[in-house]
Amino acid sequence: MDYFYLILQTLLFSFGGITIKYSGNAFSPFTTSLLRFLLGMTILFVIQKIRRKPITLKLANKWIIFGGIMKACHYLCENYGVMKGNSFGTVIVLPAQTFTVLLFSTFVMKEKMTRQKVFGTLLTIFGVLLLSWNGLPLDTFLNEQAYILWFYLFGGIAAAFFNIAQKKLVDSMDIISMNVSMFIYGALVCLCTIPFTMPAMTGSFGPLPAIGILTLGCCTGIGFLLQALAMRSVSVLIATVIQSSMSILSIFWSAVLYHDNVSIYAVIGTCIFVVGILLINIRFTSDSVGRSR
């Protein structure tokens, strides 16, 4: 069942770029970020009501505050990047997130940096650059697309720190209460950006924006719940393999549903950074298997 949770979460997240694009037909990236949190919290409240359990907020906890701010930064950067660039740009967040966790583990947690990790890191960087380039003329990439890459990278860094905050709390808090508490701070951060980024609406509200924002709400509320449930028993390597497939799925949906121009360079770049992510993570799995025995 835990594998099913992770597969379903990966499938939900693979539609992220498409649904952000659809939402952008009516909402600015900053309004979209706020609505993601509000709808996500609503879904979690409904789930907790069905479970007949109360939601216990811990708004004074430093990891709750930190995690909420980081998740807001992740969504703000990711939504802006997708609305200004390609719908499959969300896949860049994954390697940026992995690289950040690697640096945190090495310099803060004092994990050993191996040659395998270094090679995996170089592969992820090269893959991201190849994906971002997407076969464009060099001057077009440098003048119109390169700056968007920074938003994805900052979004990936923030997503990594959100995961670190989640890891600090997952064993001591109810999963739904933890996420709702963080989402409250995330919503507040996004709300503060709207007065400075007007207009909040970019077009008229219709079926596609409605589908987009509702799907984003489900990804926010249900996706992280499924991930937290699965990660309690699924090994790191298997989780990484399953979640990495999100990159391939995201590009597939972008080409089929949104008709984005997906070049062979983007496909090759995605495959390269997926291999790099696996190389970075595989040692942790070996360690955890050894400890469990």
N, C-alpha and C positions, 0 to 999 in steps of 0.2 A: 504493500500500500504506500510506503514511503517513496518508492520509486515513481509511482503514479503521481504523487503530490508534486515531485520535482519535474516530471515531464509536463504536467499540466501548467505549472508555473512558467516553465520555459516557453511553452506554446503561447501562453498569455502575453509574455513579455516580447515575443517575436513580432507581435502586431503593433508594438509601441510606436515605431516610426510612422506607419500608415495612419494610426489613429491621431497622432499629434498633427500630421498634415491635414487631416479632415477637420480637427478642432480649429486649426488655424484659419479655416474659411470663415469663422465667426469670432474667434477670440484671439487676443494677443497672447504671446508665449507666457506673459506674466499672469494674466487672468487664467490661462489654462493651468498653470502650476497651482494657483490657489484652488481652482475647482477640483483638481486631482486629489488634493488633501481633503477637501470638504466631502467629496463623494466617497473617498476611501474610508474616512471616519464613519460616515453614515452606514456603509456596508458592514464595517466591523461592529458597530453598535447593534445592527440587526442580527449578525451572527451570534453575538454575545447574549442577546435577548432570547434567541432560539435555544442557546445552551443553558439558559436560566441562571446565568452567572453575572455578578456585578462587574462593572469596570472600575478598577481602582487606579486613579490618576496619581502619579508621583512627579509633579511639576517642578519640585525643588531639586530633584536629582541632577547632578552635573552631567551625567552621561545622557540623560533624557534631553536636556537643553542642547548639549553638543550635537547629539544625533539628529535632533529636529532641524537645527540650523544647517547641518551638512546635507541632509536630504533636500531641504529647500534649495540650496545652492546647486545640487545635482539636477533637480527638475528645471530650475530657471535656465541653467546653461544648456541642458539637453533640449528643452523645448525651443529655445531660441535658435540653436544650431540646426535643428530639423526644419523649422519654419523658414529659415534663410537658405538652407542647402538641400541635400538629398534626404529622402525619407529613410534610407538605410544607414544614415550617419550615426544612428544610435549604437551600432555595433562597435564604434570606436571607444565607447565608454568602458566596455569590458576589459580590453587590454590595459587601458589607463588605470582602471581600478585594481587589476592584478599587479601592475607595476608598483603602485602606491603601497599595497599591502606587503609586497616584497621588500621595499625600502624600509617600511615600518618594522617588519620582522627582523631585518638585518641590523638596523641602527638603534632601534628602541628595545626590541626583545632579544637582541644579540644572537639571532640565528646565524648560522654559518652560510656565507655566500660561496656556493660551489661553481665550478666551471659550467655545469649543466644549467644552473640558474642564469649565469651570465649569457650563455648562448641563447637560452629561451628568451631572455629580455631583449637581446639584439634582434631576434626574429620578430618579436611583437612590435618593436619600434619600426622595423623595416616594413612589416605587413601593414601597419597603420598608415605609414606614408604612402605606400602603394595604393591602398584603398582610397585614401583621401585624394590622391592625384586623379585616379579614375580615367586616365588616358587623356586628360585635358591638355591643351597647349600650355606650355610652362608659364607664359605671361598671364594667361587667364587664371591659372591656379594660384599664382602668387598674388594677383591683384584682387580676385573675387572670392576665392575659396579657402585660402590658407588661414585667414583670420578665424574662420568658422571652426577650424581644427582646434584652436585654443579653447573654444567654448566646450567642445567635447572632452578635451583633456582635463579642464578644470572640473567638469561634471563628473568624470571618472574618479578624480582625486576625492571629491566630496562624497561620492558613493562609497568609496573604500572606507572613509572615516565613519560613515553611517553604519557600515557593516561591523566595524570594530566596536562601535558603541553598542550595537545589538548584541555582539558576542559577550560583552561585559555584563549584560543584563539578562540574557536569555534564560539562565539557570536560576535567577532569583526573582523574576517577575512573570506574571501571566503574560503570554505572548500578545494577546489582543490589547490588554491594558498598556503594555509597553509601547506598542505601535501607535495606539491612539494618543498616548501622552506625547510621543515624539511628533506626531502629525499636527498636534495643536501648535507647537512651536514652529513647525514648518509652514503652516497656514498663516501664522502671524507675520513671519518674515516675508512671505509672498504678498500679503495684504499691504505691507509697508512699501512695496515697490510700485504698486499700481498708480498712486497719485503722481509719481515721477515718470511714468511710462505711458501716459495716455496717448491715444484712445485705448480703452480696455477692450472695445469691440472692433474687429477689423472687417466685418461684413454682417450679412443677415443670418439669423439663426435658422437652420433647416435640418433635414434628415441626416445628412452626412456629418455635420458638426455634432449633432445629438449622439449619433453612433460613436463618434470619435471620443467625446468627453466621457460618455458612460463606460466605454471600454477602458479608458485610462483610469477611471475610478475603480473598476474591477481589478485592474492590474495593481493599483496602489493598495487597495484594501485586502484583496484575496491573495495576490501574488506573494507578498512578503509573509503572509500567514502560512501559505503552503511551503515556502522556502524554510521558514523556521521549524515547521513540523518535520520536514524531510531531513534537515541537516542534523537532527538529533541521532540518527542511526545510519544514514547513507555515508559511505566513505567519501573523502575529499576528491579522489581521482574520479570516481563514478559521477559525482555531482558536477565536477568540472567538465567532464566529457558531455554530459547531458546539457548543461547550460551553454557550452560552447556551440552546440548545434543551433542555438538561437541566432547566431550570426548568419549562418547559411539560410535559415528560415526567413530572417528579416530581409535579406537580399532577394530571396525568391518572391516574397510578398510585394516588395517594392517594384520588382519588374512586372509581375503578373497583375497586381491590383492597382498600382499607382502609375505604372508605365515609366518608371524612372530609367534613365540611361545607365545601365549597369554594364560596364566594360569588362573585358577579360582581366584587366589589371585589378579591378575591384575584387573579382572572384579569387584571383591568385593571392592578392594581399590578405583577404579574409582567411584563406586556408593557411597561409604562413603564420599569421598571428595566433590562430587556433592551436597550431603545433607548438608555438612558443609558450602559450599559456599552459598547455599540458606539461611541457618540460619544466616549467617553473613549479608546478604543483605536485608533480608525481612523487618527489622525495618525501613530502609531508605525509602522503598516504602510506608509504613504506614504513615510516616511523610510527604512525598510529597503529598500523597492523601489528608491528613488532611489540608495541606496548600492550595491545589488547591480548596478545598471547601470553 
